[in-house]
């Protein structure tokens, strides 16, 4: 019997796995998709929220602030991209100034440091492209941006380094209590564990209701559409710019990314289908209509792609983390600010699980992880030396993002490593540039096939049946 099974390899599941790896325990992560970071964690605003928005006294507020405070040290330990650029909540009407003050007071009560209400002159100096209608803003210097893929992979790789096992392509179908623990039935057989952590994202309510049917939970999939703009638009704003909810509704945010792009969105549209991640014309039109309210002259013609993600919204609007039945721990309803809260969520889940199982801490836990080497960060001399030693770093595969063969090989051979085009893309950015993989996909496929020892026709975009090649020209003759 395994000690702990974590269901879900998103940022919450991987953060929990990494924190539980501090203990002497056999830990298994089950994920229905082909890789880490395939659900909510891959499609969000990539923001580390300061913590002024969540209602005071909620678990969401406490973990948001704690997670935000942990982030700088964690980014250094695990070597993922993090930029403390700060955030602004822009007020566009005098009548809404009391709401801005309430937001400041809520943030202060939550323990957010450095909050300050600034007026137009200071705001304009900070953000030259701010709307002509902007009169004030809430400045949160502890707000930041992060790479959600990089952070999730960092958690997963460090967990694996410390003994956690990952099993992909395994969909959980049923959980029920047995003597001494729980049985988890999947489409690849069943496995038993002394304790189960439910970190299943938008499906966490399904598992919760199996374990505690007398306390039903409903999670609503809330779709958020986004536009991603090219590097050429990346410096249009310097901070994350939110709109204070007012007469025009909640509005959308405009933010730089850690990779130099500009991100605009999201919408908030409740959908019945928990797999409905396609953008819609109506959703994208809504962003276009609202985006320019707080930031003027947005270069929307620089858009290189649009995408949508689903948030796990629970009507009570809080995180639900706790042992709801002996040996069954919920990590459920983790919507925004879930990414910001992930370090604290992982620590809380690990504390609960370790306490329930009376686990002993390891003495040899290694908290560090080194990310994929980016030759662009090296000096010319260092880069030349690297290429002499490892010629693959001299072969540019993705022209838009200047990604080398060496980086792709590194991404494939990590644990857990890339096994698809999307797995390579999220780890290295090969295919995330202006041409959106139009140029580099065939070469990335060849590298994947070679390094994994698979025929080219078995390489997929994102696992499962998403094969790129269905035959060859000569086969048809």
KAWOTA-V994059 format. One record per pair of residues at least 12 apart in sequence whose C-alpha atoms are under 8 Angstrom apart, sorted by the first residue. I is the first residue (numbers start at 1). J is the second residue. D is the distance in whole Angstrom. If there is no record, write none. Layout:
I | J | D
I | J | D
This chain:
1 | 191 | 8
1 | 192 | 5
1 | 193 | 5
1 | 194 | 7
2 | 26 | 6
2 | 27 | 7
2 | 28 | 7
2 | 191 | 8
2 | 192 | 6
2 | 193 | 5
2 | 194 | 6
3 | 25 | 6
3 | 26 | 5
3 | 27 | 6
3 | 193 | 5
3 | 194 | 5
3 | 195 | 6
4 | 25 | 7
4 | 26 | 6
4 | 27 | 5
4 | 28 | 6
4 | 193 | 6
4 | 194 | 6
4 | 195 | 5
4 | 196 | 6
4 | 197 | 7
5 | 27 | 6
5 | 28 | 5
5 | 29 | 6
5 | 30 | 7
5 | 193 | 6
5 | 195 | 6
5 | 196 | 5
5 | 197 | 6
6 | 27 | 8
6 | 28 | 6
6 | 29 | 5
6 | 30 | 6
6 | 196 | 6
6 | 197 | 5
6 | 198 | 6
6 | 199 | 7
7 | 29 | 6
7 | 30 | 5
7 | 31 | 6
7 | 172 | 8
7 | 196 | 7
7 | 197 | 6
7 | 198 | 5
7 | 199 | 5
7 | 200 | 6
8 | 29 | 7
8 | 30 | 6
8 | 31 | 5
8 | 32 | 8
8 | 198 | 7
8 | 199 | 5
8 | 200 | 5
8 | 201 | 7
9 | 29 | 7
9 | 30 | 7
9 | 31 | 6
9 | 35 | 8
9 | 36 | 5
9 | 37 | 6
9 | 38 | 8
9 | 199 | 8
9 | 200 | 8
10 | 36 | 6
10 | 37 | 5
10 | 38 | 7
10 | 39 | 7
10 | 40 | 7
10 | 41 | 6
10 | 152 | 7
10 | 199 | 8
10 | 200 | 8
10 | 201 | 8
11 | 37 | 7
11 | 41 | 6
11 | 148 | 8
11 | 151 | 8
11 | 152 | 5
11 | 155 | 8
11 | 339 | 7
11 | 342 | 6
12 | 199 | 6
12 | 331 | 8
12 | 334 | 8
12 | 338 | 8
12 | 339 | 8
12 | 342 | 6
12 | 345 | 7
12 | 346 | 6
13 | 29 | 8
13 | 199 | 5
13 | 200 | 8
13 | 346 | 7
14 | 152 | 7
14 | 155 | 5
14 | 156 | 5
14 | 159 | 7
14 | 346 | 8
15 | 152 | 7
15 | 155 | 5
15 | 156 | 7
15 | 342 | 6
15 | 343 | 6
15 | 345 | 7
15 | 346 | 5
15 | 347 | 8
16 | 345 | 7
16 | 346 | 4
16 | 347 | 7
16 | 349 | 6
16 | 350 | 6
17 | 29 | 8
17 | 155 | 8
17 | 156 | 7
17 | 159 | 6
17 | 164 | 7
17 | 346 | 7
17 | 350 | 8
18 | 155 | 6
18 | 156 | 7
18 | 158 | 6
18 | 159 | 4
18 | 160 | 8
18 | 162 | 8
18 | 164 | 8
18 | 346 | 7
19 | 159 | 8
19 | 346 | 6
19 | 347 | 6
19 | 350 | 6
20 | 350 | 5
20 | 353 | 8
20 | 354 | 8
21 | 159 | 6
21 | 162 | 6
21 | 163 | 7
21 | 164 | 7
21 | 365 | 7
22 | 162 | 8
22 | 361 | 6
22 | 362 | 6
22 | 365 | 6
23 | 354 | 8
23 | 359 | 6
23 | 360 | 6
23 | 361 | 4
23 | 362 | 5
24 | 359 | 6
24 | 360 | 6
24 | 361 | 6
24 | 362 | 6
25 | 359 | 7
26 | 163 | 8
26 | 164 | 7
27 | 163 | 8
27 | 164 | 5
27 | 165 | 6
28 | 164 | 6
28 | 165 | 5
28 | 166 | 6
28 | 167 | 7
29 | 164 | 7
29 | 165 | 6
29 | 166 | 5
29 | 167 | 6
30 | 166 | 6
30 | 167 | 5
30 | 168 | 6
30 | 170 | 6
30 | 171 | 8
30 | 172 | 8
31 | 166 | 8
31 | 167 | 6
31 | 168 | 5
31 | 169 | 6
31 | 170 | 6
31 | 171 | 7
32 | 168 | 6
32 | 169 | 5
32 | 170 | 4
32 | 171 | 4
32 | 172 | 7
33 | 168 | 6
33 | 169 | 5
33 | 170 | 7
33 | 171 | 8
33 | 463 | 7
33 | 464 | 8
34 | 168 | 5
34 | 169 | 5
34 | 419 | 8
34 | 462 | 7
34 | 463 | 5
34 | 464 | 7
35 | 168 | 6
35 | 416 | 8
35 | 418 | 7
35 | 419 | 8
35 | 423 | 7
36 | 152 | 7
36 | 153 | 7
36 | 156 | 7
36 | 416 | 8
37 | 149 | 6
37 | 152 | 6
37 | 153 | 7
39 | 201 | 8
39 | 309 | 8
39 | 310 | 8
40 | 201 | 7
40 | 309 | 6
40 | 310 | 6
40 | 311 | 6
40 | 312 | 8
41 | 148 | 6
41 | 149 | 7
41 | 152 | 8
41 | 339 | 7
42 | 148 | 6
42 | 149 | 6
42 | 309 | 8
43 | 307 | 7
43 | 308 | 6
43 | 309 | 5
43 | 310 | 8
44 | 148 | 8
44 | 224 | 8
44 | 308 | 8
44 | 309 | 6
45 | 263 | 7
45 | 265 | 8
45 | 266 | 8
46 | 145 | 6
46 | 146 | 5
46 | 147 | 6
46 | 148 | 6
46 | 257 | 7
46 | 339 | 8
47 | 143 | 8
47 | 144 | 6
47 | 145 | 4
47 | 146 | 6
47 | 339 | 7
47 | 340 | 7
48 | 68 | 6
48 | 143 | 6
48 | 144 | 5
48 | 145 | 5
48 | 146 | 7
48 | 337 | 8
48 | 339 | 7
48 | 340 | 5
49 | 64 | 7
49 | 68 | 7
49 | 142 | 8
49 | 143 | 5
49 | 144 | 7
49 | 337 | 6
49 | 340 | 6
50 | 64 | 7
50 | 65 | 6
50 | 68 | 6
50 | 87 | 8
50 | 112 | 6
50 | 140 | 7
50 | 141 | 8
50 | 142 | 5
50 | 143 | 4
50 | 144 | 8
51 | 64 | 5
51 | 65 | 5
51 | 68 | 8
51 | 107 | 6
51 | 110 | 7
51 | 112 | 6
52 | 103 | 6
52 | 104 | 7
52 | 106 | 6
52 | 107 | 4
52 | 108 | 7
52 | 110 | 7
52 | 112 | 7
53 | 103 | 7
53 | 106 | 7
53 | 107 | 7
55 | 106 | 7
56 | 106 | 6
56 | 107 | 8
56 | 109 | 7
56 | 110 | 6
57 | 110 | 8
58 | 318 | 7
59 | 318 | 7
59 | 319 | 6
59 | 320 | 8
60 | 318 | 6
60 | 319 | 6
60 | 337 | 8
60 | 341 | 8
61 | 110 | 6
62 | 110 | 7
63 | 341 | 5
63 | 344 | 6
63 | 345 | 7
64 | 337 | 6
64 | 338 | 7
64 | 340 | 6
64 | 341 | 4
64 | 344 | 8
65 | 110 | 7
65 | 111 | 7
65 | 112 | 7
65 | 341 | 7
66 | 341 | 7
66 | 344 | 6
67 | 340 | 6
67 | 341 | 4
67 | 342 | 6
67 | 343 | 5
67 | 344 | 5
67 | 345 | 8
68 | 142 | 8
68 | 143 | 8
68 | 340 | 6
68 | 341 | 7
70 | 343 | 7
70 | 344 | 8
71 | 343 | 7
75 | 151 | 8
77 | 367 | 7
77 | 368 | 5
77 | 369 | 7
78 | 151 | 8
78 | 154 | 6
78 | 155 | 7
78 | 158 | 8
78 | 367 | 7
78 | 368 | 5
78 | 369 | 5
78 | 370 | 6
78 | 371 | 7
79 | 154 | 7
79 | 368 | 8
79 | 369 | 6
79 | 370 | 6
79 | 371 | 5
80 | 146 | 8
80 | 147 | 7
80 | 150 | 6
80 | 151 | 6
80 | 154 | 7
80 | 371 | 7
81 | 146 | 6
81 | 147 | 6
81 | 150 | 7
81 | 151 | 8
81 | 258 | 7
82 | 144 | 7
82 | 145 | 6
82 | 146 | 4
82 | 147 | 7
82 | 258 | 7
83 | 144 | 6
83 | 145 | 5
83 | 146 | 6
83 | 258 | 6
84 | 141 | 8
84 | 142 | 7
84 | 143 | 6
84 | 144 | 4
84 | 145 | 6
85 | 141 | 7
85 | 142 | 8
85 | 143 | 7
85 | 144 | 5
85 | 145 | 7
85 | 238 | 7
85 | 239 | 5
85 | 240 | 7
86 | 139 | 7
86 | 140 | 6
86 | 141 | 4
86 | 142 | 6
86 | 143 | 4
86 | 144 | 5
86 | 239 | 6
86 | 240 | 7
87 | 139 | 6
87 | 140 | 5
87 | 141 | 6
87 | 142 | 8
87 | 143 | 5
87 | 144 | 7
87 | 239 | 5
87 | 240 | 5
87 | 241 | 6
87 | 242 | 7
88 | 137 | 6
88 | 138 | 5
88 | 139 | 5
88 | 140 | 6
88 | 239 | 7
88 | 240 | 6
88 | 241 | 5
88 | 242 | 6
89 | 137 | 5
89 | 138 | 5
89 | 139 | 7
89 | 241 | 6
89 | 242 | 5
89 | 243 | 5
89 | 244 | 6
90 | 134 | 6
90 | 135 | 8
90 | 136 | 6
90 | 137 | 4
90 | 138 | 7
90 | 241 | 7
90 | 242 | 6
90 | 243 | 5
90 | 244 | 6
90 | 294 | 7
91 | 134 | 6
91 | 135 | 6
91 | 136 | 5
91 | 137 | 6
91 | 243 | 7
91 | 244 | 5
92 | 133 | 5
92 | 134 | 4
92 | 135 | 6
92 | 136 | 7
92 | 244 | 8
92 | 294 | 7
93 | 133 | 8
93 | 134 | 7
93 | 135 | 7
94 | 135 | 7
96 | 246 | 7
97 | 136 | 8
99 | 244 | 8
100 | 117 | 8
100 | 137 | 7
100 | 138 | 7
100 | 244 | 7
101 | 117 | 8
103 | 138 | 8
104 | 116 | 7
104 | 117 | 7
104 | 138 | 7
112 | 142 | 8
113 | 140 | 8
113 | 141 | 8
113 | 142 | 7
114 | 140 | 6
114 | 141 | 6
114 | 142 | 7
115 | 138 | 7
115 | 139 | 6
115 | 140 | 5
115 | 141 | 7
116 | 138 | 6
116 | 139 | 5
116 | 140 | 7
117 | 136 | 7
117 | 137 | 6
117 | 138 | 5
117 | 139 | 6
118 | 136 | 6
118 | 137 | 5
118 | 138 | 6
118 | 139 | 7
119 | 135 | 6
119 | 136 | 4
119 | 137 | 7
120 | 134 | 7
120 | 135 | 5
120 | 136 | 5
120 | 137 | 8
123 | 136 | 7
123 | 137 | 7
126 | 238 | 8
127 | 237 | 6
127 | 238 | 7
127 | 239 | 8
128 | 237 | 8
129 | 236 | 7
129 | 237 | 7
129 | 295 | 6
129 | 296 | 6
129 | 297 | 7
130 | 294 | 6
130 | 295 | 5
130 | 296 | 6
131 | 292 | 8
131 | 293 | 6
131 | 294 | 5
131 | 295 | 5
131 | 296 | 5
132 | 296 | 8
133 | 294 | 8
134 | 294 | 7
143 | 240 | 8
144 | 240 | 8
145 | 240 | 8
145 | 256 | 8
145 | 257 | 7
145 | 258 | 6
146 | 257 | 7
146 | 258 | 6
147 | 257 | 8
147 | 258 | 6
148 | 339 | 7
149 | 426 | 6
149 | 427 | 7
150 | 426 | 8
150 | 427 | 7
153 | 427 | 8
154 | 369 | 7
154 | 371 | 7
156 | 416 | 7
157 | 369 | 7
157 | 414 | 8
157 | 415 | 6
157 | 416 | 6
158 | 366 | 8
158 | 367 | 7
158 | 368 | 7
158 | 369 | 6
160 | 415 | 7
160 | 416 | 7
161 | 366 | 8
161 | 415 | 8
162 | 365 | 6
162 | 366 | 7
166 | 416 | 7
169 | 464 | 8
170 | 186 | 6
170 | 187 | 6
170 | 188 | 6
171 | 186 | 5
171 | 187 | 6
171 | 188 | 8
172 | 184 | 7
172 | 185 | 6
172 | 186 | 4
172 | 187 | 7
173 | 185 | 6
173 | 186 | 5
173 | 187 | 7
174 | 186 | 7
174 | 207 | 7
174 | 210 | 7
175 | 207 | 7
175 | 210 | 7
175 | 211 | 7
176 | 210 | 7
176 | 211 | 7
177 | 211 | 8
180 | 194 | 6
181 | 193 | 6
181 | 194 | 4
181 | 195 | 6
181 | 327 | 6
182 | 194 | 6
182 | 195 | 7
182 | 196 | 7
182 | 327 | 7
182 | 328 | 8
194 | 327 | 6
194 | 357 | 8
195 | 327 | 4
195 | 328 | 6
195 | 329 | 8
195 | 353 | 7
195 | 357 | 8
196 | 327 | 6
196 | 328 | 5
196 | 329 | 6
197 | 328 | 6
197 | 329 | 5
197 | 330 | 6
197 | 331 | 7
197 | 349 | 8
198 | 328 | 7
198 | 329 | 6
198 | 330 | 5
198 | 331 | 5
198 | 332 | 7
199 | 330 | 7
199 | 331 | 5
199 | 332 | 6
200 | 331 | 8
200 | 332 | 7
201 | 311 | 8
201 | 312 | 6
201 | 332 | 7
201 | 333 | 7
201 | 334 | 7
202 | 219 | 6
202 | 220 | 7
202 | 221 | 6
202 | 274 | 7
202 | 310 | 8
202 | 311 | 7
202 | 312 | 5
202 | 313 | 8
202 | 333 | 7
203 | 219 | 7
203 | 274 | 8
204 | 219 | 7
204 | 330 | 8
204 | 331 | 8
204 | 332 | 6
204 | 333 | 7
205 | 217 | 5
205 | 218 | 6
205 | 219 | 6
205 | 332 | 7
208 | 330 | 7
211 | 324 | 8
211 | 325 | 7
211 | 328 | 7
212 | 324 | 7
212 | 325 | 7
217 | 314 | 8
218 | 314 | 6
218 | 315 | 8
219 | 312 | 6
219 | 313 | 5
219 | 314 | 5
219 | 315 | 8
219 | 333 | 7
220 | 270 | 7
220 | 271 | 7
220 | 272 | 7
220 | 311 | 8
220 | 312 | 6
220 | 313 | 5
220 | 314 | 6
220 | 315 | 8
221 | 270 | 6
221 | 271 | 6
221 | 272 | 7
221 | 273 | 7
221 | 274 | 6
221 | 310 | 6
221 | 311 | 6
221 | 312 | 5
221 | 313 | 6
222 | 268 | 6
222 | 269 | 5
222 | 270 | 4
222 | 271 | 6
222 | 310 | 5
222 | 311 | 5
222 | 312 | 7
222 | 313 | 6
223 | 267 | 7
223 | 268 | 6
223 | 269 | 5
223 | 270 | 6
223 | 271 | 7
223 | 276 | 8
223 | 277 | 7
223 | 308 | 7
223 | 309 | 6
223 | 310 | 4
223 | 311 | 6
224 | 265 | 7
224 | 266 | 5
224 | 267 | 5
224 | 268 | 5
224 | 269 | 7
224 | 308 | 5
224 | 309 | 5
224 | 310 | 6
224 | 311 | 8
225 | 265 | 6
225 | 266 | 5
225 | 267 | 5
225 | 268 | 8
225 | 279 | 6
225 | 280 | 8
225 | 283 | 6
225 | 284 | 6
225 | 287 | 8
225 | 306 | 7
225 | 307 | 6
225 | 308 | 4
225 | 309 | 7
226 | 263 | 7
226 | 264 | 6
226 | 265 | 5
226 | 266 | 5
226 | 267 | 7
226 | 284 | 7
226 | 287 | 8
226 | 306 | 6
226 | 307 | 5
226 | 308 | 6
227 | 263 | 6
227 | 264 | 5
227 | 265 | 6
227 | 284 | 8
227 | 303 | 7
227 | 304 | 8
227 | 305 | 6
227 | 306 | 4
227 | 307 | 7
228 | 261 | 7
228 | 262 | 6
228 | 263 | 5
228 | 264 | 7
228 | 303 | 6
228 | 304 | 6
228 | 305 | 5
228 | 306 | 6
229 | 261 | 6
229 | 262 | 5
229 | 263 | 6
229 | 300 | 7
229 | 302 | 5
229 | 303 | 4
229 | 304 | 5
229 | 305 | 7
230 | 261 | 5
230 | 262 | 7
230 | 302 | 6
230 | 303 | 6
230 | 304 | 6
230 | 433 | 7
230 | 434 | 6
231 | 260 | 5
231 | 261 | 5
231 | 262 | 7
232 | 261 | 8
232 | 302 | 7
233 | 261 | 6
233 | 262 | 6
233 | 299 | 7
233 | 302 | 7
234 | 256 | 6
234 | 257 | 7
234 | 260 | 5
234 | 261 | 4
234 | 262 | 5
235 | 256 | 7
235 | 260 | 7
235 | 261 | 8
235 | 262 | 8
236 | 256 | 8
236 | 262 | 8
236 | 298 | 7
237 | 254 | 8
237 | 255 | 7
237 | 256 | 6
238 | 255 | 8
238 | 256 | 7
239 | 255 | 6
239 | 256 | 7
240 | 253 | 7
240 | 254 | 6
240 | 255 | 4
240 | 256 | 7
241 | 253 | 6
241 | 254 | 5
241 | 255 | 6
241 | 294 | 8
241 | 295 | 8
242 | 254 | 7
242 | 294 | 8
243 | 293 | 8
243 | 294 | 6
251 | 290 | 6
251 | 291 | 7
251 | 293 | 8
252 | 264 | 7
252 | 265 | 5
252 | 266 | 6
252 | 267 | 7
252 | 287 | 7
252 | 290 | 6
252 | 291 | 6
253 | 265 | 5
253 | 266 | 7
253 | 291 | 7
254 | 291 | 7
254 | 295 | 8
264 | 287 | 7
264 | 291 | 7
265 | 287 | 6
265 | 291 | 7
266 | 287 | 7
267 | 283 | 6
267 | 286 | 7
267 | 287 | 7
274 | 310 | 8
276 | 310 | 8
277 | 307 | 8
277 | 308 | 5
277 | 309 | 6
277 | 310 | 7
278 | 307 | 7
278 | 308 | 6
279 | 306 | 7
279 | 307 | 6
279 | 308 | 5
304 | 433 | 8
304 | 434 | 6
304 | 435 | 8
304 | 436 | 7
305 | 436 | 8
311 | 334 | 8
311 | 335 | 5
311 | 336 | 7
312 | 332 | 8
312 | 333 | 5
312 | 334 | 6
312 | 335 | 5
313 | 333 | 6
313 | 334 | 7
313 | 335 | 6
314 | 333 | 6
317 | 333 | 8
318 | 333 | 7
318 | 334 | 8
319 | 331 | 8
319 | 332 | 6
319 | 333 | 5
319 | 334 | 6
319 | 335 | 8
320 | 332 | 5
320 | 333 | 6
320 | 334 | 8
321 | 348 | 8
321 | 349 | 7
322 | 349 | 7
322 | 352 | 7
323 | 352 | 7
327 | 353 | 8
327 | 356 | 7
329 | 349 | 8
329 | 352 | 8
329 | 353 | 7
331 | 349 | 7
372 | 407 | 6
372 | 410 | 7
372 | 411 | 7
372 | 427 | 8
372 | 428 | 8
373 | 407 | 7
374 | 407 | 7
375 | 393 | 7
390 | 406 | 8
391 | 406 | 8
392 | 404 | 7
392 | 405 | 5
392 | 406 | 5
393 | 405 | 6
393 | 406 | 4
393 | 407 | 7
394 | 406 | 8
397 | 430 | 8
397 | 440 | 6
397 | 443 | 7
397 | 444 | 7
398 | 430 | 5
398 | 431 | 7
398 | 437 | 8
398 | 439 | 7
398 | 440 | 5
399 | 439 | 8
399 | 440 | 8
400 | 431 | 8
400 | 432 | 8
400 | 433 | 5
400 | 434 | 6
400 | 435 | 7
401 | 429 | 7
401 | 430 | 7
401 | 431 | 8
401 | 432 | 7
401 | 433 | 6
402 | 430 | 8
403 | 428 | 7
403 | 429 | 7
403 | 430 | 6
405 | 447 | 8
407 | 428 | 7
408 | 424 | 6
408 | 428 | 7
408 | 444 | 8
408 | 447 | 8
409 | 447 | 7
409 | 451 | 7
411 | 424 | 6
411 | 427 | 6
411 | 428 | 7
412 | 424 | 7
412 | 448 | 7
412 | 451 | 7
412 | 452 | 8
419 | 448 | 7
419 | 452 | 8
419 | 459 | 8
419 | 463 | 8
420 | 445 | 8
420 | 448 | 7
420 | 459 | 6
420 | 460 | 5
420 | 461 | 5
420 | 462 | 6
420 | 463 | 6
421 | 441 | 7
421 | 444 | 7
421 | 445 | 7
421 | 459 | 8
421 | 460 | 7
421 | 461 | 5
421 | 462 | 6
422 | 461 | 6
422 | 462 | 5
423 | 462 | 7
424 | 444 | 8
445 | 459 | 6
456 | 469 | 7
457 | 469 | 5
457 | 470 | 7
457 | 471 | 7
